[in-house]
Amino acid sequence: MSDNPTSVRLPSEVRDRLASRAAANGRSVNNEIIMILKGVLQPSPATIVIRECHGPLGKFFSAALGESPYHFISAECEDEVYAAVIRQISALGRAIADLRIEHRIEILE
């Protein structure tokens, strides 16, 4: 890592909070700022939500990216949904390891 000094003007209350947080974590204020920025700048994994829905017309499965109300697949067979998820992940240029898959069971009335 190259050291390129950068000046940032901080309000005193932000500087005080950074100093307290740095002390609690056993780091310098500079290192605390670096840790915070690394955490914020690191891309978070996308979440694929697979829903198993039980309703008056039977059971079906759907999948969507995150909390989107728009499903990219809906089927009566769970295997079809998982296969579609893998195709969609590939189409997005992502690896399955880059994603978080959440399985939900929902009761529809």
Contacts in CASP RR format, 6 or more apart in sequence:
PFRMAT RR
TARGET T0000
AUTHOR 0000-0000-0000
METHOD contacts of the structure
MODEL  1
MSDNPTSVRLPSEVRDRLASRAAANGRSVNNEIIMILKGVLQPSPATIVI
RECHGPLGKFFSAALGESPYHFISAECEDEVYAAVIRQISALGRAIADLR
IEHRIEILE
10 18 0 8 1.000
15 29 0 8 1.000
18 29 0 8 1.000
18 32 0 8 1.000
18 33 0 8 1.000
19 29 0 8 1.000
21 32 0 8 1.000
22 28 0 8 1.000
22 29 0 8 1.000
22 31 0 8 1.000
22 32 0 8 1.000
25 32 0 8 1.000
25 35 0 8 1.000
27 35 0 8 1.000
45 98 0 8 1.000
45 99 0 8 1.000
45 100 0 8 1.000
46 65 0 8 1.000
46 66 0 8 1.000
46 92 0 8 1.000
46 94 0 8 1.000
46 98 0 8 1.000
46 99 0 8 1.000
46 100 0 8 1.000
47 65 0 8 1.000
47 66 0 8 1.000
47 99 0 8 1.000
47 100 0 8 1.000
47 101 0 8 1.000
47 102 0 8 1.000
48 63 0 8 1.000
48 64 0 8 1.000
48 65 0 8 1.000
48 66 0 8 1.000
48 85 0 8 1.000
48 88 0 8 1.000
48 89 0 8 1.000
48 99 0 8 1.000
48 100 0 8 1.000
48 101 0 8 1.000
48 102 0 8 1.000
49 63 0 8 1.000
49 64 0 8 1.000
49 65 0 8 1.000
49 66 0 8 1.000
49 67 0 8 1.000
49 102 0 8 1.000
49 104 0 8 1.000
50 61 0 8 1.000
50 62 0 8 1.000
50 63 0 8 1.000
50 78 0 8 1.000
50 81 0 8 1.000
50 82 0 8 1.000
50 85 0 8 1.000
50 101 0 8 1.000
50 102 0 8 1.000
50 103 0 8 1.000
50 104 0 8 1.000
51 61 0 8 1.000
51 62 0 8 1.000
51 63 0 8 1.000
51 64 0 8 1.000
51 104 0 8 1.000
51 105 0 8 1.000
51 106 0 8 1.000
52 59 0 8 1.000
52 61 0 8 1.000
52 78 0 8 1.000
52 103 0 8 1.000
52 104 0 8 1.000
52 105 0 8 1.000
52 106 0 8 1.000
53 59 0 8 1.000
53 60 0 8 1.000
53 61 0 8 1.000
53 62 0 8 1.000
53 106 0 8 1.000
53 107 0 8 1.000
53 108 0 8 1.000
54 105 0 8 1.000
54 106 0 8 1.000
54 107 0 8 1.000
54 108 0 8 1.000
55 107 0 8 1.000
55 108 0 8 1.000
55 109 0 8 1.000
56 108 0 8 1.000
56 109 0 8 1.000
59 76 0 8 1.000
60 74 0 8 1.000
60 75 0 8 1.000
60 76 0 8 1.000
61 74 0 8 1.000
61 75 0 8 1.000
61 76 0 8 1.000
61 77 0 8 1.000
61 78 0 8 1.000
61 80 0 8 1.000
61 81 0 8 1.000
62 71 0 8 1.000
62 73 0 8 1.000
62 74 0 8 1.000
62 75 0 8 1.000
62 81 0 8 1.000
63 71 0 8 1.000
63 72 0 8 1.000
63 73 0 8 1.000
63 74 0 8 1.000
63 81 0 8 1.000
63 84 0 8 1.000
63 85 0 8 1.000
63 88 0 8 1.000
64 70 0 8 1.000
64 71 0 8 1.000
64 72 0 8 1.000
65 72 0 8 1.000
65 88 0 8 1.000
72 84 0 8 1.000
72 88 0 8 1.000
73 80 0 8 1.000
73 81 0 8 1.000
73 84 0 8 1.000
73 85 0 8 1.000
73 88 0 8 1.000
74 81 0 8 1.000
75 81 0 8 1.000
75 84 0 8 1.000
85 101 0 8 1.000
86 96 0 8 1.000
89 95 0 8 1.000
89 96 0 8 1.000
89 99 0 8 1.000
END
